[in-house]
Amino acid sequence: MGLVCRYDGTRRKRPARIKKLLEEDACLVPVCPEQMGGLPTPRSKNHLTWNEDIPEVINEQGRDVTGEFVRGAQETLNIARLTGARHAILKSGSPSCGKDGVTTRLLRKEGIQVEVIDAPRE
């Protein structure tokens, strides 16, 4: 959405898909699962692996941050439930929001349609 919540403390331009929805007066609810899980901005890069349906997220310093990612995914799901969201648009390339991210998987498991899109550079 163009907000400063990327791991490196920068922002990306609003994707055309988001601009179009805003022009149509769609109700968009911005969330950052990593921030909602308690991680700061900026934050270390993180690497996600899956052992069946169990995520493991380790940051570049070797610290296990899986709990923060799971908590952020759950908070995102809570917001989706509170707002009645049936569709989520998430940013590609993220261990939370990418095509196989922690949040992406949780939302899909709960029946929410997830669309993963690229965000253009500034």
N, C-alpha and C positions, 0 to 999 in steps of 0.2 A: 504493500500500500504506500510505500515511500517513507515509512517511519524508520527511525534509527534503532534497529534492534538486531542487526546482523552481528555475528560473532566478533567482527573486527571493528565494530562501532561506526560503520558507515551505512549509507542508505543506497538503495537501488531506485531507479526510476519506476514509476507506476507502469505496470504492463498494460498494453492496449486493452486486454480483457477487463481489467479493473476500471480503467478509465471509462469504458463503455457502460459498465454496470452503474458507475456513479452518475453518468449522464442520464441513465434511465431511472434515477432515484431509487435504485435498489438499496435495501438495508444491509450494509456490510458491517460486520463486527470484527475489528482488528484484534488479533491475539498473537502473542509470541510465547509458545509453549516453554521455551528454554528460560525466558525471563520469569514466567509464572511458576516454573519449577524451582526458582531460587538462584539461577545463574546470573552473573552480572553481565553488563554490556560496557565495554568489550569483554570477551571471554576467550579462553583457549579454543583451538580447533579440537573437535571431538571425532572419534572413530567409532562407528556402530557396527556390531556384529550380532547375528541372531543364532541362538542355539534352540532350534525348533521355534517355539513361540516366545522364547525368553530373550529379551534384549540385553546386551552388555555395551555400555558406552564408556570409553576410556578417553580422557583428554590427552593432549600432547605431552603433558608432564607425567603421565602414567597414573593419574588419579581416576578412580572409578566414580563417574557421575551418573550412573544408571538411575539412581533414586531420583535425582533432579529431573531427568528426562521423563521418567514414568509419572512423577507428580505433575509435571507440566502438561503431559498428554491427558491425564485425568482431569485437570482443571479446565483444559480446552474442551473436553467432552462435557463437563459440567456447564460451561457457558453455552455450548451447543444445545444442550437440553433445556436450559433456562430460556433461551431465545427461540426455541422451536426450529433450530436450523436443521435442514435436511440435506444441505449441500455445503461443502467446504472447498475453498480454493487455497491451496498451499504452495509454498515456494520450493522449487526443485533444488537438489544438491544439499539439502539439510538433513542431518541425522534425525531431526524431529519431523520435518515436513516433506522430505523428499519422497520419491515413489515407494520406498520401503521403510520410511521413517517410523519412529515410535508412535507419534501422534497419528500419522496416516493410517497405520495398521489398526490402532484402537478405534478411530472414527469409522473405518470401514467395517470392522467387526461389529460395531453398534448400528450398522445399517445406514450410515451417513455417506452420501455420494461424495467422493473426494476427487478433485481435479488438481493435478500438480502442474504448475506452469513455471516458465523461466521469467526472471526479472532482469530487464536490461540494465547495463551499467550506466552510471551517471555520465 
